[in-house]
Amino acid sequence: MAKIVINQDKIADYKELIKLCPFNAIEYKDNTLSINAGCKMCKLCIKKGPKGVFELIDEVKHRVNKDDYRGILVYVDHTNGEIHPVTYELIGKALELASKINHPVYCLFMGDNISDKAEDILNYGVNEVFVYNKKELKDFRIEPYTSVFSECIENIKPSIVLVGGTIVGRSLAPRVAARFKTGLTADCTILDVQENTDLDQIRPAFGGNIMAHIFTPNHRPQFATVRYKIFSAPEKIKNTKGKITMCDISGEKLMSKISVLKTFEKEKKKNIEDADVIIAVGRALKRKEDLDMIYKIAEKLNAEVACTRPLIESNWLDAKKQIGLSGRTVKPRLIITCGISGAIQFTAGMNNSDCIIAINNDEKAPIFQVAHYAVIGDMYDVLPKLADKIACELEVCHEL
């Protein structure tokens, strides 16, 4: 990692040198000029400062032997043995990546009374499932879960670790990655792998204005979290060749300062992530009352209503209805976008939908770049006609 050093013996006027940094990262203390944590590595001090005062030094990088790490490990996210669908999606992506580098795919399954649930994971083509079945793991507590995860990695040395971007996954993955002093990329939307096993981790950054391409070339394992509905789950196979390995761990590593007194089952609501059909509306909606038009069409199509961020900020819809980087990721069979321009902040949350119909009066709107069908026109003109058409089709179907 590079750093900037200051050659104290070449300093003539420290007051002028302090003015070089626009981030106030150069400070004079105890008769010494130094660079504080505010440094952005813009290198302006090197370019504009007196020659030889500021110097860029490349530190010797720690590099692991990549041949010592083999396999892709998927964390099995579950609640009382009920496996979260994001796990199967990650298994599908892991199988795809593993086929390119000829690596096995593993799963880590930890909890209490889960042994009988592990068999189902093998049906998706996994090579081996490591099961930690302990009463101390019944409820999620960060210390024992981190200990189990870390021990599993130490034992099998995977090259890549994939974790679902759930509440548990977002808490657990950073802890484990920190223990191995390795990198973690959160909320990846694209994953690929190179021949040397370096993981290509791509995710939107700076509010979705750019796509960041992230590597972890010098450390292993490589961690990435992925939201639900980003990838596709694989098909089940009949003749499984994988195996289940029951693992043990010392009781000391399962100790925790947290005691779970009682758990409550959250009231289940129909989420937009689970919807087969979605009607999404954007800032082109003029009044909150006009949502009735959207709801009427949604009711006819048995669809869920969703929106972009401006409608959330206007308190017109619940935040759980927002699609995008700061909202939910969806993958319905059909999504109809109404008056949505299609900024990457939004499209990153829905561009994997099976069929995308976009309605917008701007023929150059970015949404048309991801849409399968484009309707150029004002949503206030198009939607009433669409509602009448749906009504006619439903009436014909009813008569048949």
C-alpha positions in Angstrom: 0.0 0.0 0.0 1.4 3.4 -1.0 1.9 6.2 1.5 3.3 9.8 1.4 6.3 10.6 3.6 7.7 14.0 4.5 11.5 14.6 4.5 11.8 16.9 7.5 15.4 18.0 6.6 14.2 19.6 3.3 11.4 21.8 4.9 12.0 25.5 4.5 8.6 27.1 5.4 6.1 24.7 7.0 3.3 27.3 6.9 3.3 27.4 3.1 3.4 23.6 3.0 0.3 23.3 5.2 -1.6 25.3 2.6 -0.9 22.8 -0.1 -3.5 20.3 1.1 -7.2 21.1 0.3 -8.2 18.5 2.9 -6.2 19.9 5.8 -4.3 16.7 6.0 -0.9 18.4 6.5 -0.3 19.5 10.1 2.5 20.9 12.2 2.8 19.5 15.7 5.7 19.1 18.1 8.1 20.8 15.7 7.3 18.1 13.1 5.3 18.3 9.8 3.1 15.2 9.4 0.2 13.9 7.4 -3.0 12.9 9.3 -5.9 10.6 8.5 -7.5 13.3 6.3 -5.2 12.5 3.5 -7.0 11.4 0.3 -3.8 10.5 -1.6 -4.6 13.1 -4.2 -0.8 13.7 -4.4 -1.2 17.5 -4.8 1.5 18.0 -2.1 4.0 16.1 -4.3 3.0 17.9 -7.5 2.9 21.4 -6.1 5.3 21.2 -3.1 9.1 21.8 -3.2 11.0 19.0 -4.8 12.0 16.3 -2.4 9.9 17.4 0.5 7.0 15.0 -0.2 7.7 11.5 -1.4 5.4 8.6 -2.4 6.6 5.3 -1.0 5.2 1.9 -2.1 5.1 -0.4 0.9 5.9 -4.1 0.3 2.6 -5.9 -0.2 1.7 -9.0 1.6 0.8 -11.8 -0.9 -0.7 -15.1 -0.2 0.0 -18.3 -2.2 -3.2 -18.6 -4.1 -2.6 -22.3 -4.7 -3.1 -22.9 -1.0 -6.8 -21.9 -1.4 -9.3 -23.9 -3.3 -13.0 -24.0 -3.5 -16.0 -21.7 -3.2 -17.8 -21.6 0.1 -21.5 -20.5 0.3 -23.0 -19.6 3.7 -26.4 -21.1 4.2 -28.7 -18.4 5.5 -31.7 -19.9 7.3 -34.3 -19.4 10.1 -34.9 -22.5 12.2 -33.8 -24.7 9.3 -35.9 -22.9 6.7 -33.3 -21.9 4.1 -33.4 -18.5 2.6 -33.8 -18.5 -1.2 -30.7 -16.3 -1.6 -28.6 -19.3 -0.6 -29.7 -21.3 -3.6 -29.1 -18.3 -5.9 -25.5 -18.1 -4.5 -25.1 -21.8 -5.0 -26.0 -21.4 -8.7 -23.5 -18.6 -9.1 -20.9 -20.6 -7.2 -21.3 -23.6 -9.5 -20.9 -21.3 -12.5 -17.7 -19.7 -11.2 -16.3 -23.1 -10.0 -16.7 -24.6 -13.5 -14.4 -21.9 -14.9 -11.5 -22.7 -12.4 -12.3 -26.4 -11.7 -12.9 -25.8 -8.0 -15.4 -27.6 -5.7 -18.4 -25.8 -4.2 -18.9 -26.1 -0.4 -21.7 -25.0 1.9 -21.5 -24.0 5.5 -24.7 -24.9 7.5 -24.7 -23.9 11.2 -27.6 -24.1 13.6 -29.5 -26.4 15.9 -31.5 -29.4 14.8 -30.6 -28.9 11.2 -29.0 -32.2 10.2 -32.0 -33.4 8.3 -32.2 -30.2 6.3 -28.7 -30.5 4.9 -29.6 -33.3 2.4 -31.7 -30.9 0.4 -28.7 -28.7 -0.3 -26.9 -31.5 -2.0 -29.8 -31.7 -4.5 -28.4 -28.4 -6.1 -25.1 -29.9 -7.1 -22.9 -28.9 -4.1 -19.8 -31.0 -3.5 -19.8 -31.0 0.3 -21.9 -29.5 3.1 -20.2 -28.8 6.4 -22.8 -29.0 9.2 -22.3 -27.5 12.6 -25.3 -28.8 14.6 -25.1 -27.3 18.1 -27.7 -26.1 20.5 -25.6 -22.9 21.1 -26.2 -22.0 17.5 -30.0 -22.1 17.7 -30.3 -18.4 17.7 -28.0 -16.0 15.8 -25.4 -14.5 18.0 -22.5 -12.8 16.4 -19.6 -14.3 18.5 -20.3 -18.0 18.1 -21.4 -17.7 14.5 -18.2 -15.8 13.7 -16.1 -18.5 15.5 -17.7 -21.3 13.5 -17.4 -19.5 10.2 -13.8 -18.7 10.9 -12.9 -22.3 11.9 -14.6 -23.7 8.8 -12.6 -21.4 6.6 -9.4 -22.3 8.4 -10.1 -26.0 7.8 -11.0 -26.0 4.1 -9.2 -22.8 2.9 -11.7 -21.7 0.2 -10.6 -19.2 -2.4 -14.0 -17.4 -2.5 -16.7 -17.0 0.2 -20.2 -15.9 -0.8 -22.8 -14.6 1.7 -26.3 -13.5 1.2 -27.0 -9.8 1.7 -29.6 -10.5 4.5 -29.7 -9.0 8.0 -27.6 -11.9 9.3 -25.3 -12.0 6.3 -24.5 -8.2 6.4 -23.6 -8.6 10.1 -21.6 -11.8 9.8 -19.6 -11.4 6.6 -17.6 -8.3 7.7 -16.7 -9.8 11.0 -15.3 -13.0 9.5 -13.5 -11.1 6.7 -11.8 -8.9 9.3 -10.5 -11.9 11.1 -8.7 -13.0 8.0 -7.6 -9.4 7.2 -9.0 -9.8 3.7 -11.3 -7.7 1.5 -15.1 -7.8 1.4 -17.3 -6.3 -1.4 -20.9 -5.7 -0.3 -24.0 -5.9 -2.5 -22.3 -7.2 -5.7 -24.5 -7.2 -8.8 -22.0 -9.0 -11.1 -19.5 -11.8 -10.2 -16.9 -13.4 -12.4 -13.6 -15.2 -11.9 -10.3 -15.1 -13.7 -8.0 -18.1 -14.4 -5.8 -17.2 -11.5 -8.9 -17.4 -9.2 -9.1 -13.6 -8.7 -12.8 -12.8 -8.2 -14.2 -10.0 -10.3 -16.6 -8.1 -8.0 -18.7 -5.5 -9.6 -21.1 -3.2 -7.8 -22.6 0.3 -8.3 -20.8 3.0 -6.4 -21.2 6.8 -5.7 -24.9 6.5 -5.7 -24.9 4.4 -8.8 -23.1 6.9 -10.9 -20.3 4.4 -11.6 -19.8 0.7 -11.6 -16.9 -0.2 -9.3 -14.7 -3.2 -10.4 -13.1 -4.6 -7.3 -10.3 -7.2 -6.9 -8.7 -8.8 -3.9 -5.4 -9.9 -5.6 -3.1 -10.3 -2.6 -5.4 -11.9 0.1 -7.5 -15.0 0.5 -10.3 -15.8 0.9 -12.2 -13.3 -1.2 -15.5 -12.3 0.4 -18.6 -10.9 -1.4 -22.2 -10.4 -0.3 -25.1 -10.5 -2.8 -28.7 -9.4 -2.4 -31.6 -11.6 -2.9 -33.0 -11.8 -6.5 -29.7 -10.9 -8.2 -28.8 -14.4 -9.5 -30.8 -17.4 -10.5 -31.1 -20.6 -8.5 -30.0 -23.8 -10.2 -32.3 -26.7 -11.1 -32.4 -29.6 -8.7 -30.5 -32.8 -9.8 -31.6 -36.4 -9.1 -28.3 -38.2 -8.7 -26.3 -36.3 -6.2 -22.6 -37.0 -5.7 -21.9 -34.6 -2.8 -21.5 -35.5 0.8 -22.5 -34.2 4.2 -19.7 -33.7 6.8 -20.7 -33.3 10.4 -18.3 -31.0 12.2 -17.4 -30.4 15.8 -16.1 -27.3 17.5 -15.0 -26.6 21.1 -17.5 -25.3 23.5 -15.3 -22.3 24.4 -15.7 -20.9 20.9 -19.4 -21.0 21.2 -19.6 -18.9 24.3 -21.3 -15.5 24.0 -21.9 -12.5 26.1 -25.4 -12.2 24.5 -28.3 -14.2 25.9 -31.4 -14.7 23.7 -34.3 -14.6 26.1 -37.1 -14.9 23.6 -37.7 -14.7 19.9 -40.8 -13.4 18.1 -41.9 -14.4 14.6 -42.2 -11.4 12.4 -45.6 -10.9 10.8 -45.3 -12.2 7.2 -46.3 -9.6 4.6 -46.2 -9.9 0.9 -43.0 -8.2 -0.3 -42.3 -6.9 -3.7 -39.3 -9.2 -3.9 -41.7 -12.2 -4.0 -44.1 -10.7 -6.5 -44.5 -12.3 -10.0 -45.9 -9.0 -11.4 -45.0 -5.5 -10.4 -46.2 -2.1 -11.5 -43.5 0.5 -10.7 -44.1 4.2 -10.8 -41.7 7.1 -10.7 -41.5 10.9 -10.4 -43.8 11.4 -13.4 -46.7 10.8 -11.0 -48.1 14.3 -10.4 -50.3 13.7 -7.3 -50.6 11.1 -4.6 -54.2 10.7 -5.5 -53.1 9.4 -9.0 -51.8 6.3 -7.3 -55.4 5.0 -7.5 -54.9 4.6 -11.2 -51.9 2.4 -10.6 -53.6 0.3 -7.9 -56.6 -0.4 -10.2 -54.3 -1.8 -12.9 -52.3 -3.7 -10.3 -55.4 -5.3 -8.9 -56.5 -6.5 -12.3 -53.0 -8.1 -12.9 -52.7 -9.4 -9.3 -49.5 -7.2 -9.2 -47.6 -5.4 -6.4 -47.1 -1.7 -6.6 -43.6 -0.4 -6.3 -41.8 2.9 -6.8 -38.6 4.9 -7.1 -37.0 7.0 -4.3 -38.7 10.4 -5.0 -42.1 8.9 -4.1 -40.7 7.5 -0.8 -39.3 11.0 0.1 -42.7 12.5 -0.6 -44.3 9.9 1.8 -46.6 8.7 -0.9 -45.6 5.0 -0.5 -43.9 2.9 2.1 -40.1 2.6 2.0 -40.5 -1.2 1.6 -42.0 -0.5 -1.9 -38.8 1.1 -3.2 -36.8 -0.6 -5.9 -33.1 0.1 -6.4 -29.8 0.4 -4.6 -31.2 2.0 -1.6 -34.4 -0.1 -1.7 -35.2 -3.7 -2.7 -34.0 -5.9 -5.5 -36.7 -7.7 -7.5 -36.9 -10.3 -10.2 -40.5 -10.7 -11.3 -41.8 -12.4 -14.4 -43.2 -9.1 -15.5 -42.5 -5.5 -14.4 -44.2 -2.4 -15.9 -42.4 0.8 -15.2 -44.5 4.0 -15.4 -42.8 7.4 -15.8 -39.4 6.1 -14.6 -36.3 7.5 -16.3 -34.2 4.5 -15.6 -31.2 5.7 -13.7 -28.8 3.0 -12.7 -29.8 3.4 -9.0 -33.2 2.0 -10.1 -32.3 -0.4 -12.9 -29.7 -2.2 -10.7 -32.6 -3.4 -8.6 -34.8 -4.8 -11.4 -32.8 -5.4 -14.6 -32.9 -9.2 -14.2 -36.7 -9.3 -14.5 -38.0 -11.8 -17.1 -40.0 -9.2 -19.0 -39.7 -5.4 -18.7 -42.3 -3.1 -20.2 -41.3 0.6 -19.9 -43.7 3.6 -20.4 -42.0 7.0 -20.8 -42.6 10.0 -22.9 -38.9 10.5 -23.5 -37.7 8.2 -26.3 -34.1 8.6 -25.1 -34.8 7.6 -21.5 -32.2 5.2 -20.1 -35.0 2.8 -19.0 -35.4 1.8 -22.7 -31.9 0.3 -22.7 -33.0 -2.5 -20.3 -36.7 -2.8 -21.4 -37.9 -5.6 -23.6 -40.9 -3.6 -24.7 -40.9 0.2 -25.0 -44.1 2.4 -24.9 -43.3 6.0 -25.8 -46.0 8.2 -24.4 -47.4 10.0 -21.3 -48.3 7.5 -18.6 -51.5 9.4 -18.1 -52.5 8.7 -21.6 -51.2 5.1 -21.8 -52.4 3.7 -18.5 -56.1 4.3 -19.0 -55.9 2.6 -22.4 -53.9 -0.3 -20.8 -56.5 -0.7 -18.1 -59.4 -0.9 -20.7 -57.4 -3.4 -22.7 -56.8 -5.6 -19.6 -60.4 -5.4 -18.7 -61.5 -6.5 -22.2 -59.0 -9.4 -22.2 -60.2 -10.5 -18.8 -63.8 -10.4 -19.9 -63.0 -12.6 -22.9 -61.1 -15.1 -20.7 -64.0 -15.2 -18.3 -66.5 -16.0 -21.2 -64.2 -18.8 -22.4 
